Amino acid sequence: MATEEISRTQGLNPSQQSSSLPDYPQMILEAIEALNEKEGSSMSSIAKHIDSTHSDLPASHSTLLSHHLNQMKQMGQIVMLNNNYSKPDPNAPPKRGRGRPPKPKVPLPPGVVVSPPRPRGRPPKPKDLLAPPK
């Protein structure tokens, strides 16, 4: 009881304070390396491997696992192919963004003044000063 009150005042849960779990990205990478499947490891096989190696997992393990898998996928630490997660190939070319790549810009010689770009849209009609107002 006393340790729970002390940990609450410090802002930590009792499970976070006494737990010796490594962080989730490290556990995920260890599971992918240990499973060593050719097409990658599914989320369920990664979860089963983490369950078998670490006994003191939190109740929200599946939610934490899916959250960290998505984060690692967005940061490029792991790659998802056919609903299986694997480590990225170091020899693979970098992934290109969507759309057509921009054309390379030719540097202008020094001393050339660049005019401002034309405004967007249709140019306004010339105002006739002699016409009566509507």
The first five atom37 places (N, CA, C, CB, O) and aatype in JSON, in Angstrom:
{
  "aatype": [12, 0, 16, 6, 6, 9, 15, 1, 16, 5, 7, 10, 2, 14, 15, 5, 5, 15, 15, 15, 10, 14, 3, 18, 14, 5, 12, 9, 10, 6, 0, 9, 6, 0, 10, 2, 6, 11, 6, 7, 15, 15, 12, 15, 15, 9, 0, 11, 8, 9, 3, 15, 16, 8, 15, 3, 10, 14, 0, 15, 8, 15, 16, 10, 10, 15, 8, 8, 10, 2, 5, 12, 11, 5, 12, 7, 5, 9, 19, 12, 10, 2, 2, 2, 18, 15, 11, 14, 3, 14, 2, 0, 14, 14, 11, 1, 7, 1, 7, 1, 14, 14, 11, 14, 11, 19, 14, 10, 14, 14, 7, 19, 19, 19, 15, 14, 14, 1, 14, 1, 7, 1, 14, 14, 11, 14, 11, 3, 10, 10, 0, 14, 14, 11],
  "atom_mask": [
    [1, 1, 1, 1, 1],
    [1, 1, 1, 1, 1],
    [1, 1, 1, 1, 1],
    [1, 1, 1, 1, 1],
    [1, 1, 1, 1, 1],
    [1, 1, 1, 1, 1],
    [1, 1, 1, 1, 1],
    [1, 1, 1, 1, 1],
    [1, 1, 1, 1, 1],
    [1, 1, 1, 1, 1],
    [1, 1, 1, 0, 1],
    [1, 1, 1, 1, 1],
    [1, 1, 1, 1, 1],
    [1, 1, 1, 1, 1],
    [1, 1, 1, 1, 1],
    [1, 1, 1, 1, 1],
    [1, 1, 1, 1, 1],
    [1, 1, 1, 1, 1],
    [1, 1, 1, 1, 1],
    [1, 1, 1, 1, 1],
    [1, 1, 1, 1, 1],
    [1, 1, 1, 1, 1],
    [1, 1, 1, 1, 1],
    [1, 1, 1, 1, 1],
    [1, 1, 1, 1, 1],
    [1, 1, 1, 1, 1],
    [1, 1, 1, 1, 1],
    [1, 1, 1, 1, 1],
    [1, 1, 1, 1, 1],
    [1, 1, 1, 1, 1],
    [1, 1, 1, 1, 1],
    [1, 1, 1, 1, 1],
    [1, 1, 1, 1, 1],
    [1, 1, 1, 1, 1],
    [1, 1, 1, 1, 1],
    [1, 1, 1, 1, 1],
    [1, 1, 1, 1, 1],
    [1, 1, 1, 1, 1],
    [1, 1, 1, 1, 1],
    [1, 1, 1, 0, 1],
    [1, 1, 1, 1, 1],
    [1, 1, 1, 1, 1],
    [1, 1, 1, 1, 1],
    [1, 1, 1, 1, 1],
    [1, 1, 1, 1, 1],
    [1, 1, 1, 1, 1],
    [1, 1, 1, 1, 1],
    [1, 1, 1, 1, 1],
    [1, 1, 1, 1, 1],
    [1, 1, 1, 1, 1],
    [1, 1, 1, 1, 1],
    [1, 1, 1, 1, 1],
    [1, 1, 1, 1, 1],
    [1, 1, 1, 1, 1],
    [1, 1, 1, 1, 1],
    [1, 1, 1, 1, 1],
    [1, 1, 1, 1, 1],
    [1, 1, 1, 1, 1],
    [1, 1, 1, 1, 1],
    [1, 1, 1, 1, 1],
    [1, 1, 1, 1, 1],
    [1, 1, 1, 1, 1],
    [1, 1, 1, 1, 1],
    [1, 1, 1, 1, 1],
    [1, 1, 1, 1, 1],
    [1, 1, 1, 1, 1],
    [1, 1, 1, 1, 1],
    [1, 1, 1, 1, 1],
    [1, 1, 1, 1, 1],
    [1, 1, 1, 1, 1],
    [1, 1, 1, 1, 1],
    [1, 1, 1, 1, 1],
    [1, 1, 1, 1, 1],
    [1, 1, 1, 1, 1],
    [1, 1, 1, 1, 1],
    [1, 1, 1, 0, 1],
    [1, 1, 1, 1, 1],
    [1, 1, 1, 1, 1],
    [1, 1, 1, 1, 1],
    [1, 1, 1, 1, 1],
    [1, 1, 1, 1, 1],
    [1, 1, 1, 1, 1],
    [1, 1, 1, 1, 1],
    [1, 1, 1, 1, 1],
    [1, 1, 1, 1, 1],
    [1, 1, 1, 1, 1],
    [1, 1, 1, 1, 1],
    [1, 1, 1, 1, 1],
    [1, 1, 1, 1, 1],
    [1, 1, 1, 1, 1],
    [1, 1, 1, 1, 1],
    [1, 1, 1, 1, 1],
    [1, 1, 1, 1, 1],
    [1, 1, 1, 1, 1],
    [1, 1, 1, 1, 1],
    [1, 1, 1, 1, 1],
    [1, 1, 1, 0, 1],
    [1, 1, 1, 1, 1],
    [1, 1, 1, 0, 1],
    [1, 1, 1, 1, 1],
    [1, 1, 1, 1, 1],
    [1, 1, 1, 1, 1],
    [1, 1, 1, 1, 1],
    [1, 1, 1, 1, 1],
    [1, 1, 1, 1, 1],
    [1, 1, 1, 1, 1],
    [1, 1, 1, 1, 1],
    [1, 1, 1, 1, 1],
    [1, 1, 1, 1, 1],
    [1, 1, 1, 1, 1],
    [1, 1, 1, 0, 1],
    [1, 1, 1, 1, 1],
    [1, 1, 1, 1, 1],
    [1, 1, 1, 1, 1],
    [1, 1, 1, 1, 1],
    [1, 1, 1, 1, 1],
    [1, 1, 1, 1, 1],
    [1, 1, 1, 1, 1],
    [1, 1, 1, 1, 1],
    [1, 1, 1, 1, 1],
    [1, 1, 1, 0, 1],
    [1, 1, 1, 1, 1],
    [1, 1, 1, 1, 1],
    [1, 1, 1, 1, 1],
    [1, 1, 1, 1, 1],
    [1, 1, 1, 1, 1],
    [1, 1, 1, 1, 1],
    [1, 1, 1, 1, 1],
    [1, 1, 1, 1, 1],
    [1, 1, 1, 1, 1],
    [1, 1, 1, 1, 1],
    [1, 1, 1, 1, 1],
    [1, 1, 1, 1, 1],
    [1, 1, 1, 1, 1]
  ],
  "atom_positions": [
    [[0.81, -1.19, 0.0], [0.0, 0.0, 0.0], [0.86, 1.26, 0.0], [-0.92, -0.01, 1.18], [0.59, 2.2, -0.75]],
    [[1.87, 1.27, 0.83], [2.7, 2.46, 0.94], [3.47, 2.72, -0.35], [3.67, 2.32, 2.1], [3.68, 3.87, -0.73]],
    [[3.9, 1.64, -1.03], [4.64, 1.84, -2.29], [3.72, 2.36, -3.38], [5.3, 0.54, -2.74], [4.16, 3.12, -4.25]],
    [[2.43, 1.96, -3.34], [1.49, 2.47, -4.33], [1.24, 3.96, -4.12], [0.16, 1.7, -4.26], [1.15, 4.72, -5.09]],
    [[1.14, 4.39, -2.86], [0.92, 5.81, -2.59], [2.14, 6.64, -2.99], [0.61, 6.01, -1.1], [2.0, 7.74, -3.52]],
    [[3.32, 6.13, -2.74], [4.54, 6.85, -3.12], [4.65, 6.94, -4.63], [5.78, 6.15, -2.54], [5.0, 7.99, -5.17]],
    [[4.33, 5.84, -5.32], [4.45, 5.86, -6.77], [3.4, 6.77, -7.4], [4.32, 4.45, -7.34], [3.66, 7.39, -8.44]],
    [[2.21, 6.87, -6.79], [1.19, 7.77, -7.33], [1.6, 9.22, -7.18], [-0.15, 7.54, -6.63], [1.34, 10.05, -8.06]],
    [[2.25, 9.54, -6.08], [2.69, 10.92, -5.9], [3.82, 11.27, -6.86], [3.14, 11.14, -4.45], [3.99, 12.43, -7.21]],
    [[4.6, 10.27, -7.29], [5.68, 10.52, -8.23], [5.18, 10.47, -9.67], [6.79, 9.51, -8.03], [5.93, 10.83, -10.59]],
    [[3.92, 10.04, -9.89], [3.36, 10.03, -11.23], [3.6, 8.73, -11.98], [0.0, 0.0, 0.0], [3.39, 8.7, -13.2]],
    [[4.03, 7.67, -11.32], [4.28, 6.4, -11.98], [3.31, 5.35, -11.47], [5.74, 5.95, -11.75], [2.93, 5.36, -10.29]],
    [[2.9, 4.44, -12.35], [2.09, 3.3, -11.92], [3.01, 2.3, -11.24], [1.35, 2.65, -13.13], [4.2, 2.28, -11.52]],
    [[2.49, 1.47, -10.35], [3.32, 0.45, -9.73], [3.89, -0.53, -10.75], [2.53, -0.3, -8.68], [5.01, -1.02, -10.58]],
    [[3.12, -0.81, -11.81], [3.62, -1.74, -12.82], [4.79, -1.14, -13.59], [2.49, -2.13, -13.79], [5.7, -1.87, -14.0]],
    [[4.79, 0.18, -13.81], [5.88, 0.81, -14.53], [7.14, 0.9, -13.67], [5.48, 2.21, -15.0], [8.25, 0.84, -14.19]],
    [[6.96, 1.03, -12.37], [8.09, 1.22, -11.5], [8.86, -0.08, -11.28], [7.63, 1.79, -10.16], [10.09, -0.08, -11.3]],
    [[8.14, -1.21, -11.07], [8.8, -2.47, -10.75], [9.03, -3.34, -11.97], [7.99, -3.22, -9.73], [9.7, -4.37, -11.86]],
    [[8.51, -2.98, -13.11], [8.61, -3.82, -14.3], [10.02, -3.76, -14.89], [7.58, -3.39, -15.34], [10.65, -2.7, -14.93]],
    [[10.47, -4.91, -15.36], [11.77, -4.97, -16.01], [11.6, -5.25, -17.49], [12.66, -6.04, -15.35], [12.5, -5.81, -18.13]],
    [[10.46, -4.86, -18.06], [10.21, -5.07, -19.49], [11.03, -4.11, -20.32], [8.72, -4.9, -19.8], [11.15, -2.93, -19.97]],
    [[11.6, -4.59, -21.43], [12.21, -3.64, -22.37], [11.09, -2.89, -23.1], [13.14, -4.37, -23.39], [9.93, -3.3, -23.03]],
    [[11.42, -1.82, -23.79], [10.38, -1.07, -24.48], [9.84, -1.89, -25.66], [10.92, 0.29, -24.96], [10.51, -2.8, -26.15]],
    [[8.64, -1.54, -26.12], [7.96, -2.32, -27.14], [8.71, -2.39, -28.47], [6.59, -1.75, -27.37], [8.79, -3.48, -29.04]],
    [[9.28, -1.3, -28.99], [10.02, -1.44, -30.25], [11.16, -2.45, -30.15], [10.57, -0.09, -30.67], [11.42, -3.19, -31.1]],
    [[11.82, -2.49, -29.01], [12.92, -3.45, -28.84], [12.36, -4.88, -28.81], [13.71, -3.15, -27.55], [12.95, -5.78, -29.42]],
    [[11.25, -5.09, -28.11], [10.65, -6.43, -28.06], [10.15, -6.86, -29.44], [9.49, -6.45, -27.05], [10.27, -8.04, -29.79]],
    [[9.61, -5.93, -30.21], [9.11, -6.26, -31.55], [10.26, -6.66, -32.46], [8.35, -5.06, -32.15], [10.16, -7.66, -33.17]],
    [[11.34, -5.89, -32.44], [12.49, -6.23, -33.28], [13.11, -7.56, -32.87], [13.54, -5.12, -33.21], [13.52, -8.34, -33.73]],
    [[13.17, -7.84, -31.57], [13.68, -9.13, -31.11], [12.8, -10.27, -31.6], [13.78, -9.16, -29.58], [13.3, -11.31, -32.0]],
    [[11.49, -10.07, -31.57], [10.56, -11.11, -32.02], [10.71, -11.37, -33.51], [9.12, -10.72, -31.69], [10.71, -12.52, -33.94]],
    [[10.84, -10.31, -34.31], [10.99, -10.48, -35.76], [12.29, -11.21, -36.08], [10.95, -9.11, -36.47], [12.32, -12.07, -36.95]],
    [[13.37, -10.85, -35.36], [14.65, -11.52, -35.59], [14.59, -12.98, -35.14], [15.77, -10.78, -34.85], [15.13, -13.85, -35.82]],
    [[13.94, -13.27, -34.01], [13.89, -14.64, -33.49], [13.02, -15.52, -34.36], [13.38, -14.64, -32.05], [13.34, -16.69, -34.58]],
    [[11.91, -14.98, -34.86], [11.03, -15.79, -35.71], [11.68, -16.07, -37.06], [9.68, -15.08, -35.91], [11.56, -17.18, -37.59]],
    [[12.38, -15.09, -37.62], [13.16, -15.24, -38.84], [12.37, -15.91, -39.97], [14.41, -16.06, -38.55], [12.84, -16.85, -40.61]],
    [[11.16, -15.42, -40.2], [10.32, -15.96, -41.27], [10.65, -15.27, -42.58], [8.82, -15.79, -40.93], [10.97, -14.08, -42.61]],
    [[10.56, -16.02, -43.68], [10.97, -15.52, -44.99], [10.12, -14.33, -45.46], [10.9, -16.64, -46.02], [10.66, -13.32, -45.9]],
    [[8.8, -14.46, -45.36], [7.9, -13.38, -45.81], [7.58, -12.39, -44.71], [6.62, -13.96, -46.34], [6.72, -11.53, -44.91]],
    [[8.22, -12.48, -43.55], [7.93, -11.59, -42.44], [7.04, -12.27, -41.42], [0.0, 0.0, 0.0], [6.56, -13.38, -41.65]],
    [[6.82, -11.62, -40.32], [6.04, -12.18, -39.21], [4.73, -11.44, -39.07], [6.84, -12.13, -37.9], [4.68, -10.22, -39.18]],
    [[3.66, -12.18, -38.81], [2.36, -11.55, -38.62], [2.28, -10.97, -37.23], [1.22, -12.56, -38.85], [3.1, -11.26, -36.36]],
    [[1.27, -10.13, -37.04], [1.1, -9.48, -35.73], [0.81, -10.53, -34.66], [-0.05, -8.45, -35.79], [1.28, -10.4, -33.53]],
    [[0.04, -11.57, -35.0], [-0.28, -12.6, -34.01], [0.95, -13.41, -33.63], [-1.37, -13.52, -34.53], [1.11, -13.78, -32.47]],
    [[1.82, -13.71, -34.59], [3.03, -14.47, -34.26], [4.0, -13.62, -33.42], [3.72, -14.96, -35.54], [4.68, -14.15, -32.55]],
    [[4.06, -12.32, -33.7], [4.9, -11.43, -32.88], [4.34, -11.37, -31.46], [4.97, -9.99, -33.51], [5.11, -11.41, -30.49]],
    [[3.01, -11.27, -31.32], [2.38, -11.21, -30.01], [2.62, -12.51, -29.23], [0.88, -10.94, -30.15], [2.9, -12.47, -28.03]],
    [[2.5, -13.66, -29.91], [2.73, -14.94, -29.24], [4.17, -15.07, -28.77], [2.38, -16.1, -30.17], [4.43, -15.58, -27.68]],
    [[5.12, -14.6, -29.58], [6.52, -14.69, -29.2], [6.81, -13.79, -28.0], [7.43, -14.31, -30.39], [7.53, -14.2, -27.08]],
    [[6.26, -12.59, -27.99], [6.46, -11.68, -26.86], [5.81, -12.26, -25.61], [5.89, -10.27, -27.17], [6.38, -12.16, -24.52]],
    [[4.61, -12.88, -25.75], [3.94, -13.51, -24.61], [4.79, -14.64, -24.03], [2.56, -14.04, -25.01], [4.86, -14.8, -22.82]],
    [[5.42, -15.42, -24.91], [6.19, -16.57, -24.42], [7.5, -16.15, -23.77], [6.47, -17.52, -25.57], [7.98, -16.83, -22.87]],
    [[8.09, -15.04, -24.21], [9.37, -14.63, -23.64], [9.22, -13.71, -22.42], [10.19, -13.93, -24.7], [10.09, -13.72, -21.55]],
    [[8.16, -12.93, -22.36], [7.96, -12.0, -21.25], [6.65, -12.34, -20.55], [7.96, -10.51, -21.75], [5.59, -12.34, -21.16]],
    [[6.74, -12.62, -19.26], [5.55, -13.06, -18.53], [4.76, -11.91, -17.92], [5.95, -14.01, -17.44], [3.55, -12.04, -17.72]],
    [[5.39, -10.79, -17.62], [4.71, -9.7, -16.91], [4.27, -8.59, -17.86], [5.63, -9.12, -15.84], [4.69, -7.44, -17.73]],
    [[3.42, -8.94, -18.83], [2.92, -7.96, -19.8], [1.7, -7.24, -19.25], [2.58, -8.65, -21.14], [0.94, -7.82, -18.47]],
    [[1.5, -5.97, -19.65], [0.31, -5.25, -19.16], [-0.97, -5.8, -19.79], [0.43, -3.75, -19.47], [-0.92, -6.56, -20.76]],
    [[-2.1, -5.42, -19.22], [-3.4, -5.9, -19.71], [-3.69, -5.38, -21.11], [-4.52, -5.48, -18.75], [-4.38, -6.04, -21.88]],
    [[-3.17, -4.21, -21.44], [-3.42, -3.61, -22.75], [-2.32, -3.96, -23.75], [-3.55, -2.08, -22.62], [-1.94, -3.14, -24.59]],
    [[-1.8, -5.18, -23.65], [-0.67, -5.6, -24.49], [-1.0, -5.53, -25.99], [-0.25, -7.02, -24.13], [-0.2, -5.02, -26.77]],
    [[-2.17, -6.03, -26.39], [-2.5, -6.05, -27.82], [-2.64, -4.64, -28.38], [-3.79, -6.85, -28.06], [-2.24, -4.38, -29.52]],
    [[-3.21, -3.73, -27.6], [-3.35, -2.34, -28.05], [-1.99, -1.67, -28.16], [-4.25, -1.55, -27.09], [-1.72, -0.98, -29.14]],
    [[-1.14, -1.89, -27.16], [0.21, -1.31, -27.21], [1.01, -1.87, -28.37], [0.94, -1.57, -25.89], [1.75, -1.14, -29.03]],
    [[0.86, -3.17, -28.61], [1.61, -3.8, -29.7], [1.2, -3.22, -31.05], [1.38, -5.32, -29.69], [2.06, -2.87, -31.86]],
    [[-0.11, -3.1, -31.3], [-0.55, -2.56, -32.59], [-0.15, -1.09, -32.73], [-2.07, -2.71, -32.74], [0.2, -0.65, -33.83]],
    [[-0.19, -0.33, -31.65], [0.22, 1.08, -31.7], [1.7, 1.19, -32.07], [-0.04, 1.76, -30.34], [2.06, 1.97, -32.95]],
    [[2.55, 0.41, -31.41], [3.98, 0.5, -31.68], [4.34, -0.07, -33.05], [4.76, -0.24, -30.6], [5.27, 0.42, -33.69]],
    [[3.61, -1.08, -33.52], [3.85, -1.59, -34.88], [3.54, -0.51, -35.91], [2.99, -2.85, -35.15], [4.3, -0.33, -36.86]],
    [[2.44, 0.2, -35.73], [2.08, 1.28, -36.66], [3.1, 2.41, -36.62], [0.69, 1.82, -36.34], [3.48, 2.95, -37.66]],
    [[3.55, 2.77, -35.42], [4.56, 3.83, -35.3], [5.86, 3.44, -35.98], [4.82, 4.15, -33.83], [6.46, 4.23, -36.71]],
    [[6.3, 2.2, -35.74], [7.56, 1.74, -36.33], [7.45, 1.64, -37.84], [7.96, 0.39, -35.74], [8.42, 1.88, -38.56]],
    [[6.27, 1.29, -38.33], [6.05, 1.21, -39.78], [6.12, 2.6, -40.4], [4.68, 0.55, -40.09], [6.71, 2.77, -41.46]],
    [[5.53, 3.6, -39.74], [5.57, 4.96, -40.27], [6.97, 5.55, -40.23], [4.63, 5.85, -39.49], [7.33, 6.33, -41.12]],
    [[7.76, 5.21, -39.22], [9.11, 5.74, -39.12], [10.1, 4.98, -40.0], [9.57, 5.7, -37.68], [11.24, 5.43, -40.17]],
    [[9.7, 3.84, -40.55], [10.57, 3.1, -41.45], [11.46, 2.1, -40.75], [0.0, 0.0, 0.0], [12.37, 1.55, -41.38]],
    [[11.23, 1.83, -39.46], [12.04, 0.84, -38.75], [11.67, -0.57, -39.17], [11.86, 1.0, -37.25], [12.53, -1.46, -39.16]],
    [[10.4, -0.81, -39.53], [9.95, -2.09, -40.05], [9.14, -1.83, -41.31], [9.12, -2.87, -38.99], [8.67, -0.72, -41.55]],
    [[8.98, -2.88, -42.12], [8.25, -2.8, -43.38], [7.1, -3.79, -43.32], [9.19, -3.08, -44.6], [7.25, -4.89, -42.79]],
    [[5.95, -3.4, -43.87], [4.8, -4.3, -43.88], [4.52, -4.72, -45.32], [3.55, -3.61, -43.26], [4.27, -3.88, -46.19]],
    [[4.57, -6.02, -45.56], [4.25, -6.59, -46.86], [3.29, -7.75, -46.65], [5.54, -7.05, -47.6], [3.59, -8.68, -45.9]],
    [[2.15, -7.72, -47.33], [1.14, -8.78, -47.24], [0.74, -9.08, -45.79], [1.66, -10.05, -47.91], [0.67, -10.25, -45.4]],
    [[0.48, -8.05, -45.0], [0.09, -8.15, -43.6], [1.15, -8.83, -42.73], [-1.21, -8.91, -43.48], [0.81, -9.36, -41.67]],
    [[2.39, -8.82, -43.15], [3.5, -9.36, -42.37], [4.55, -8.28, -42.18], [4.11, -10.6, -43.04], [4.82, -7.5, -43.09]],
    [[5.13, -8.25, -40.99], [6.13, -7.25, -40.65], [7.53, -7.86, -40.76], [5.88, -6.68, -39.23], [7.75, -8.99, -40.34]],
    [[8.45, -7.09, -41.33], [9.84, -7.54, -41.41], [10.74, -6.32, -41.34], [10.1, -8.35, -42.73], [10.3, -5.18, -41.45]],
    [[12.03, -6.6, -41.15], [13.0, -5.51, -41.13], [13.23, -5.05, -42.57], [14.34, -5.95, -40.45], [13.2, -5.87, -43.48]],
    [[13.47, -3.76, -42.78], [13.69, -3.28, -44.15], [15.01, -3.81, -44.71], [13.68, -1.74, -44.19], [15.98, -4.01, -43.97]],
    [[15.04, -4.02, -46.01], [16.24, -4.49, -46.69], [17.21, -3.31, -46.81], [15.91, -5.09, -48.1], [16.83, -2.27, -47.35]],
    [[18.45, -3.44, -46.31], [19.38, -2.31, -46.39], [19.79, -1.99, -47.83], [20.61, -2.6, -45.56], [20.23, -0.87, -48.11]],
    [[19.66, -2.95, -48.75], [20.07, -2.73, -50.14], [18.93, -2.18, -51.01], [20.58, -4.02, -50.74], [19.14, -1.85, -52.17]],
    [[17.73, -2.1, -50.45], [16.58, -1.63, -51.22], [16.68, -0.12, -51.45], [15.26, -1.97, -50.49], [17.18, 0.61, -50.59]],
    [[16.21, 0.35, -52.6], [16.23, 1.8, -52.84], [15.23, 2.49, -51.92], [15.9, 2.12, -54.32], [14.26, 1.88, -51.49]],
    [[15.46, 3.76, -51.6], [14.53, 4.47, -50.72], [13.16, 4.6, -51.37], [15.07, 5.85, -50.35], [13.04, 4.71, -52.59]],
    [[12.12, 4.59, -50.54], [10.76, 4.67, -51.03], [10.47, 6.09, -51.49], [9.75, 4.23, -49.95], [10.74, 7.05, -50.77]],
    [[9.92, 6.22, -52.69], [9.64, 7.51, -53.27], [8.22, 7.93, -52.92], [9.83, 7.48, -54.8], [7.34, 7.07, -52.77]],
    [[7.99, 9.2, -52.78], [6.67, 9.72, -52.45], [5.7, 9.57, -53.62], [0.0, 0.0, 0.0], [6.08, 9.12, -54.7]],
    [[4.48, 9.96, -53.4], [3.45, 9.85, -54.44], [3.6, 10.97, -55.45], [2.05, 9.88, -53.83], [4.13, 12.03, -55.14]],
    [[3.13, 10.72, -56.65], [3.11, 11.74, -57.68], [4.39, 11.79, -58.49], [0.0, 0.0, 0.0], [5.33, 11.04, -58.26]],
    [[4.39, 12.69, -59.43], [5.53, 12.85, -60.32], [6.63, 13.63, -59.6], [5.11, 13.56, -61.61], [6.35, 14.64, -58.95]],
    [[7.88, 13.18, -59.73], [8.95, 13.94, -59.06], [9.15, 15.29, -59.72], [10.27, 13.14, -59.08], [8.94, 15.42, -60.93]],
    [[9.56, 16.3, -58.98], [9.75, 17.63, -59.57], [10.95, 17.65, -60.5], [9.91, 18.69, -58.47], [11.92, 16.91, -60.32]],
    [[10.88, 18.53, -61.49], [12.0, 18.69, -62.41], [13.16, 19.38, -61.69], [11.58, 19.5, -63.67], [12.95, 20.23, -60.84]],
    [[14.38, 18.99, -62.04], [15.51, 19.69, -61.41], [15.58, 21.14, -61.89], [16.85, 18.96, -61.72], [15.38, 21.41, -63.07]],
    [[15.87, 22.05, -60.98], [15.93, 23.47, -61.33], [17.33, 23.82, -61.83], [15.56, 24.36, -60.12], [18.33, 23.45, -61.22]],
    [[17.38, 24.53, -62.95], [18.65, 24.96, -63.53], [19.07, 26.25, -62.83], [18.53, 25.16, -65.08], [18.3, 27.21, -62.79]],
    [[20.27, 26.28, -62.29], [20.7, 27.52, -61.62], [20.89, 28.65, -62.63], [22.0, 27.29, -60.82], [21.43, 28.44, -63.71]],
    [[20.44, 29.84, -62.24], [20.58, 31.01, -63.12], [21.97, 31.61, -62.97], [19.49, 32.07, -62.8], [22.57, 31.56, -61.89]],
    [[22.48, 32.18, -64.06], [23.79, 32.85, -63.93], [23.67, 34.07, -63.01], [24.33, 33.27, -65.33], [22.6, 34.67, -62.93]],
    [[24.73, 34.44, -62.33], [24.66, 35.58, -61.41], [24.4, 36.88, -62.16], [25.96, 35.69, -60.6], [24.87, 37.07, -63.28]],
    [[23.64, 37.77, -61.54], [23.35, 39.08, -62.13], [22.03, 39.11, -62.88], [0.0, 0.0, 0.0], [21.63, 40.18, -63.34]],
    [[21.34, 38.0, -63.04], [20.07, 37.97, -63.75], [18.96, 38.25, -62.75], [19.84, 36.59, -64.46], [18.89, 37.63, -61.69]],
    [[18.07, 39.22, -63.1], [16.95, 39.58, -62.25], [15.74, 38.77, -62.69], [16.66, 41.12, -62.32], [15.38, 38.75, -63.87]],
    [[15.12, 38.11, -61.73], [13.95, 37.29, -62.03], [12.7, 38.11, -61.76], [13.95, 35.98, -61.18], [12.55, 38.69, -60.69]],
    [[11.78, 38.16, -62.77], [10.54, 38.91, -62.59], [9.59, 38.1, -61.7], [9.87, 39.22, -63.97], [9.67, 36.87, -61.66]],
    [[8.71, 38.78, -60.98], [7.77, 38.05, -60.12], [6.82, 37.22, -60.99], [6.97, 39.03, -59.21], [6.53, 37.6, -62.13]],
    [[6.33, 36.12, -60.47], [5.44, 35.27, -61.27], [4.11, 35.98, -61.53], [5.2, 33.93, -60.56], [3.69, 36.85, -60.77]],
    [[3.46, 35.57, -62.61], [2.17, 36.13, -62.97], [1.13, 35.74, -61.93], [1.74, 35.65, -64.37], [1.17, 34.62, -61.43]],
    [[0.19, 36.64, -61.57], [-0.83, 36.26, -60.59], [-1.78, 35.22, -61.17], [-1.61, 37.49, -60.13], [-1.95, 35.11, -62.39]],
    [[-2.38, 34.45, -60.27], [-3.3, 33.4, -60.7], [-4.64, 34.0, -61.09], [-3.48, 32.36, -59.6], [-5.02, 35.06, -60.61]],
    [[-5.35, 33.31, -61.95], [-6.71, 33.71, -62.31], [-6.77, 34.61, -63.53], [0.0, 0.0, 0.0], [-5.76, 34.94, -64.15]],
    [[-7.99, 34.98, -63.84], [-8.23, 35.83, -65.0], [-7.89, 37.26, -64.66], [-9.7, 35.71, -65.47], [-8.21, 37.73, -63.57]],
    [[-7.25, 37.98, -65.59], [-6.91, 39.38, -65.3], [-8.19, 40.23, -65.22], [-5.95, 39.96, -66.38], [-9.17, 39.92, -65.91]],
    [[-8.2, 41.26, -64.41], [-9.41, 42.09, -64.29], [-9.66, 42.9, -65.56], [-9.29, 43.03, -63.07], [-8.74, 43.22, -66.32]],
    [[-10.95, 43.23, -65.76], [-11.31, 44.04, -66.92], [-10.82, 45.47, -66.7], [-12.85, 44.02, -67.17], [-10.78, 45.95, -65.57]],
    [[-10.44, 46.14, -67.78], [-10.02, 47.54, -67.6], [-11.23, 48.39, -67.23], [-9.35, 48.09, -68.9], [-12.32, 48.2, -67.76]],
    [[-11.02, 49.33, -66.31], [-12.13, 50.19, -65.86], [-12.24, 51.38, -66.8], [-11.92, 50.66, -64.39], [-11.26, 52.06, -67.09]],
    [[-13.44, 51.6, -67.26], [-13.72, 52.74, -68.12], [-14.12, 53.91, -67.22], [-14.84, 52.41, -69.18], [-15.15, 53.86, -66.55]],
    [[-13.31, 54.93, -67.22], [-13.56, 56.06, -66.34], [-14.76, 56.9, -66.81], [-12.3, 56.93, -66.26], [-15.38, 57.59, -65.99]],
    [[-15.11, 56.85, -68.09], [-16.19, 57.68, -68.62], [-17.55, 57.01, -68.49], [-15.93, 58.0, -70.07], [-18.57, 57.67, -68.68]],
    [[-17.61, 55.74, -68.17], [-18.89, 55.03, -68.07], [-19.6, 55.4, -66.78], [-18.67, 53.49, -68.15], [-18.95, 55.58, -65.75]],
    [[-20.95, 55.51, -66.82], [-21.69, 55.84, -65.59], [-21.71, 54.62, -64.64], [-23.16, 56.29, -65.95], [-21.69, 53.48, -65.1]],
    [[-21.75, 54.88, -63.34], [-21.79, 53.75, -62.4], [-23.13, 53.02, -62.49], [-21.56, 54.25, -60.95], [-24.14, 53.61, -62.87]],
    [[-23.14, 51.75, -62.16], [-24.34, 50.93, -62.24], [-25.2, 51.08, -61.02], [-23.99, 49.48, -62.43], [-26.26, 50.46, -60.92]]
  ]
}
